Amino acid sequence: MKLNIEKRINIWLVALVMLVSFSCSDNEDSGLTNAVNGQGGQTQTIDDNGWSIPVGNVLDGGPGKDGIPSVDKPKFLSINEASNLLEDGDLVIGFKNGDDVRAYPHDILDWHEICNDDVSGTKIALNYCPLTGTAMAWNREINGKTTTFGVSGLLFNTNLMPYDRESNSVWSQMLTASVNGELRDQSAELFQVVEMPWS
């Protein structure tokens, strides 16, 4: 008797999983993909028009647009001050422009994902995806205009999708290019970064 109940429960679970799978498949094939858990309980609707990537692979990450706040005016500590807060093994993303060397700790990037900075005249957007562990620095000067980048709240193949606040275009960190909006198909100008332990 106990074995029959367990079999029935397993069958119901399989049926439920299949039902959810079919619902998701139908949703991906439709003209609009509705993502769940947007900011304030609202959903972000992802229209399939104007995307250079399969819209079925664009998902709402949960917090909504700017639900994860970018750091737009970063403040830095001296090495001695930072060493009181960071352990030797803590990972940082390093960026150097001339004699100006900066370290962006994972512990802060995990919570903000994007840091808009001006490093001795070079305007960068350091973007970091906690889900894929990838960090990049992009030029914030695009087509003669300076912008800042924010967290769109969307993911492409589980990877960060920033948006630039000047044109409201959505970018793919993975593809290093804009994938939707006015700047669609524009490539990001990249700067070299390095990941290393604080020590």
N, C-alpha and C positions, 0 to 999 in steps of 0.2 A: 504493500500500500504506500509506504513512504517513498519507494522508488518511483511509482507512478506519479505521485505529486511532484517530485523533483523533475521528472520528464515533462510534465505539463508546464511547470514554471519555466523550464528551459525553452520549450516551444513558444510560450507566450513572449519571452524575452527576444527570441529570434524574430518572431512576427513583428514585435514593436520596432526592433532595429531595422527590419526591412521596410516598414511603413515610413519611418523617419528618412531612410535613404531615398525612397521613391519621392517623398515630398521635397527633399533637397534637390534631387535631379530635375524635377519639374520646375522648381524655382530658378535653377541655373539656366534652363532653356528659355525662360520667358524674357521679355524685353527689359524687365527691371529685376534687379536682385536686391531684395530687402535684407539688410543686415540687422542684427539685434543688439540690444544693450547699448544704445547710443547715450550721449550725455543727457543727464536729466531724465533718463528712462525712455528717451525718444530714440527711434531707429534712424540710421542714416540710409537714405535711399540712393542706390548707386545706379544711375542711368547708364545703359550700355552705349549711348551715343558718344562719340569723340574719344574713345579710349584706344590706345595703340597696343594694349595687352588684352588678353581674354578677361572680360568682366567677371566671368564665373570664378576667377582666381583672386578677385579683389574682395576682401572681407572686412567687416567692421571689427576692429580690435577691442572695442568695448567702451573706452572712456569718452569717445566723441572728439570732435575737432577742438584742439587746444585743451582737451580734458587732461592731457599731460602737458604741463606748462614748460615751454622752452626757457632757457636762461638767456636773457637778452642783455643784461648788464652784469657780466661776471666780475666777481671780486677775487683777487688772488692773495695768497699768503706767501711769506718767505719760506725757503726750504726748512729752516729751523722750526718755524711755526707749524708748517704742514707735517713735519716729522712727529709732532706731538699728537697728531690726529690719525696719521696713517701708519699701518704696520709695514714692515719691509716687503712682505709678500703681496700687499694690495696692488692690484693692477691699475695702471694709469695709461691714458692715451697722450703721447707726446707730440708737440708741434713746435717747430723752430722756424723763425724768420730773422735772419741775421743773428744778432746777439740776444734776441728775445726768445727765450725758451719757456714753454708753458706745459704744465701737466694737468690733464683733466681726469680726475679719479672716476673709476667705474662706479663707486658708491654714489656719486652725485649723478652721473649719466644714467644710471639705472632708473632714477626717479624723474629725469627731465628729458633724456634722449637727444635733445638738440641744444647746443650752446652757440649763440650768435656772438662773435667776438671780433675785435679789431686788434690784430697783432702787429704793432709797429706799422700801421698803414695798410696792412693786408686784411681785408674783410673776409672772414671765414664763417661758415656754418659747420661746426663739428657735429656730425650726426652719428648716433650710436644706437644700434638695435639690440636690446637685451635678449631677444628671442634667438637671434642668429649669432650674436657676439661679434658683429661687424661694426667697425668705426671708419668714417671717412671725413675728410675736410673738403668742403666745396667753396668756391668763390661766390660771395654774395653780390658781386657786381655782375649783372647780366644785361647785356645789350645797352650798356651805358647807364643803367639804373642800379642803385643799391637797394637791396631788399633784406628782409629777415626771413628765416624759415621757421615754421611751426610744425607741430605734430598733427597730421590730418586725422588721426584715429583709424586710418585704413591700413590694411596689410596686403601685400602681394606675395603669395607663397610664404606666408608667415614672416615677412620682412617689412621693415619700416617704410612708410610712404610719407615723406615730408611734403609740405606745400609751401610755396613762396607767397608772402603776404602782398607783394606788389601786384602780381597778376592773378593770384589765387589758383595757379596751376598746381596740379598734383604731380609729384616726382616719385620715382622708384629708386630707393637706395641701391638695390641689387643691380639695376640696369644703368645707374648713374645718368638718368635722363628724365625729362618730363614726359609723362604718359597720358596726361589729360589737361585740357585747358588751352589758353592762349599760347603757351610756350611748348605745346606738344612736340615731341621729337627733338627738342633742344638738349644737347648733352651738357652735363655739369663739368665745369673746369675743376679738376681735382688737384689737391695739394698733398704731399706726402705726409703721412703720420706714422707713428710707431707705437706698438703696444708693448709695455714692459712692466716689471715689478717696480714699486716705488724705490726700492733699494738701488 
